[in-house]
Amino acid sequence: MAPTGKAGRYRGSVKEFPNFNASQDAEALYNAMKGFGSDKEAILDLITSRNNKQRIEISQAYKSLYGKDLIADLKRELTGKFERLIVGLMRPLAYFDAKEIKDALQGIGTDEKCLIEILASRTNQQIHNLVEAYRDAYERELEADVLGDTSGHFKKMLVVLLQGTREEDDVVSEDLVEQDAKDLLEAGDLKWGTDEAQFIYILGNRSKQHLRLVFDEYLKISGKPIEDSIRGELSGDIEKLMMAVVKCIRSTPEYFAERLYKAMKGLGTKDNTLIRVMVSRSEIDMLDIREVFRTKYEKSLHSMIKDDTSGEYKKALLKLCGGDDDAAGEFFPEAAQVAYRMWELSAVAKVELRGTVRPAADFNADGDAKVLRKAMKGLGTDEGAIIDVVTQRSNAQRQEILRTYKSHFGRDLMADLKSELSGSLAKLILGLMMTPAQFDAKQLKKAMEGAGTDENILIEILATRNNREIQAINEAYKVAYHKSLEDALSSDTSGHFKRILVSLALGNRDEGGEDLTRAHEDAKVVAESLKLSDVSSGDSTSLETRFLSILCTRSYPHLRRVFQEFIKMTNHDVAHTVRKHMSGDVRDAFVAIVRSVKDKPAFFADKLYDSMKGIGTDERTLTRIMVSRSEIDLLNIRRVFKEMHEKSLHHMIEKDTSGDYCKALLAICGGDD
C-alpha cells in the first residue's frame, strides 16, 4: 500500500504509472540495451516513471521473456553513479536498505553515517522487512553483523533500533511524559557523567507522539532543547545516532532535507547519500522533503541537484525529485509549521552563552609582563611565548598586563607588540589586547576609511551587539577618533541603509519581554512593508519607517514572537521574504538582524565557514570574529559550526591557516569538537 501523509494524501514524488504493461516495458528495456551502446535516456525515462512495485513486475517479465536477469543486464550496460541509482531503484526498498547496510559494514572501516541514517529513520515495519531481506539476500543475521562491526553505546542503541519495537500507540500518558523528561534530565545534565542506558531506553522505545511531548517537557524543565543536552553529554557515533533519532522524531522530512543539503553543499558531492535518500524516499515523503528543503535552505531541491550533478545521473535524480519549488520562502502548510516550530524553539530555549577564553587561575600580571618583555627583547621574537600569554588570559587580565608593563618598563606594550609582530598574527594579538569596545570601534573605523565602505563589517557589528556593547563602542570611538560614531556613519552611508545603521548605533533596543498584541500589530506592519498584505495602514514612507523601527528597536524576545506571527499571517518566512523583496545593503542588514534574533551563534558560525571555504581565506573576518566572540559565545559557535558543516571549527582553521597565526587561532578556539 502506498504511504500517505496528513489527511491520507500520498506524499511520494513517484506515482503508479497508468495503463502499465510489464511485458511492454521489459521489451522496451531489452531494446534499449541491445547491440552496441545503450539508450540511457530511454532506460532512465522508463524506470523513474514506474513505481517500485511496477519495476519488480518488469524484472519478472524480463526474466520470463528473455531468460535474463534485468539487474545484471543494467549493471553491464550502465556505469558509475548512474548505474548505482538505476539499480537501486530496481530493488524492493527492504533489499535496497539491506544492500546499503551490507556495503556500510563490509571492507575496512564502517560507514557509520549510513547505518545511522537507515536505522534512525525507518518505521517498525520497514525495520522488520529490512532484517528479513538481509537474511534472505546474504544468509546472515543483520544483528550479528552489526554486533561484530560496532562497539559501546553506539552498538547498544543500534541493536535496540534493530528490534523494530518502538511503541506505536498515539494515546499518551502525561505522567509518563513528565517522568521520562525528568529521567533524561537526571541521566544527563544533573548527573556526574552520563547515564547512556536511560537515553537508549527512552529514545529507542517510546512512540514518536510520546517523545515529541517529552521533548517539549524537557525544554520546559531544563530551559534548553534535548539536542543541546545530547551534544553536551554524548560524543562520537552515539551522539550522531541520538541526534538523528531526535531529528526523525521531530520531523523525518526535515532530517532528510538536511541530509540532502549536506550531501551537495560545498566542494564535491556525497553521491552515495544523495542516491540513498532519493531512492528510499521517492515513494514515501519526497514532497514533504522538498517543501522543508526550500524552507530551510532558500533554494529548491530541484535547483540544487541541477547545479550539483550532470548527465543522465542528473536527469534521473530530477525525475525522482518530481518538480521544482522555485518560490523560495513561500511555504506549504507543512513547511510553515516547521519554520514556526524553529522560531518557537528559538523563543523558549534559554541558551547559556559560553566563551572559550576564561580568566587564568593564579593570574600574575607582573609575571606575565616580564614574560612578554623577555619574548621581545634582543634579536628575534619568541612568538610562542606571546601567544601562550595573550590567548590564555581574559580581556580584563590583558588590560591589567598592559598597565603593569607600562609601570614596570616605562614602555607601551601595544607599541612593542606592533613592532615585533607582523601580518595576520599581529592583527590577532593586537586585537586581543584591546578592550572589546576598542576593538569593535577600530573595525568600524577601518570599514569606513579609504575608498569605499565595507558594509558587511558595519552590518555584522551593529546588528549583533547588545545595548551595553553599543554604548561602550560609541564611547571608545569618540575617545579614539574624536568624532561620534553616529556622525561617521551619517557621512559614510546614505538612504535607508544609513537610517538602519544610525538607529542600531544608538543602542536603544527595548530590553523587555514579548507583548503578544503588539507583536501581532508589528507582524502586520512587516507584512505590509514586504507587500504580503492586501490591507494597508498608511503611506509607504510611514510603513518603511515603522518597519525599520520594529527591527531596530524591539527586544529580541518580542521580535521572535513577531516573526512567528508573521508566519501565521502570511505563510512566509521573514528572512526569505526580506531577501526576495529587498536588495543591497538594506536587505543584508535586515537579514543579519533576523538571523541574530533567531540564533546568533549560527550567524557567526556561517560567517566563519564562509571566511575559510573555497580558495583563499578571509583572514580579516576570521580574526574579527575569533577575537570578538572568544569570551562571549565561541563555544556555542563551535558546536553549531560542527552541526551545520559536519567538520569542526578547529579542523577547518588547522587546514586553512598556518604558522603562528594558526597556533594562536587554535588556542582561542579552545578545542576540537
Secondary structure, 3 states (H helix, E strand, C coil): CCCECHHHCECCCCCCCCCCCHHHHHHHHHHHCCCCCCCHHHHHHHHHCCCHHHHHHHHHHHHHHHCCCHHHHHHHHCCHHHHHHHHHHHCCHHHHHHHHHHHHHCCCCCCHHHHHHHHHHCCHHHHHHHHHHHHHHHCCCHHHHHHHHCCHHHHHHHHHHHCCCCCCCCCCCHHHHHHHHHHHHHHCCCCCCCCHHHHHHHHHHCCHHHHHHHHHHHHHHHCCCHHHHHHHHCCHHHHHHHHHHHHHHHHHHHHHHHHHHHHHCCCCCCHHHHHHHHHHHCCCCHHHHHHHHHHHHCCCHHHHHHHHCCHHHHHHHHHHHCCCCCCCCECCHHHHHHHHHHHHHHHHCCCCCCCCCCCCCCCCHHHHHHHHHHHHCCCCCCHHHHHHHHHCCCHHHHHHHHHHHHHHHCCCHHHHHHHHCCHHHHHHHHHHHCCHHHHHHHHHHHHHCCCCCCHHHHHHHHHHCCHHHHHHHHHHHHHHHCCCHHHHHHHHCCHHHHHHHHHHHCCCCCCCCCCHHHHHHHHHHHHHHCCCCCCCCCCHHHHHHHHHHHHHHCCHHHHHHHHHHHHHHHCECHHHHHHHHCCHHHHHHHHHHHHHHHHHHHHHHHHHHHHHCCCCCCHHHHHHHHHHHCCCCHHHHHHHHHHHHCCCHHHHHHHHCCHHHHHHHHHHHCCCC
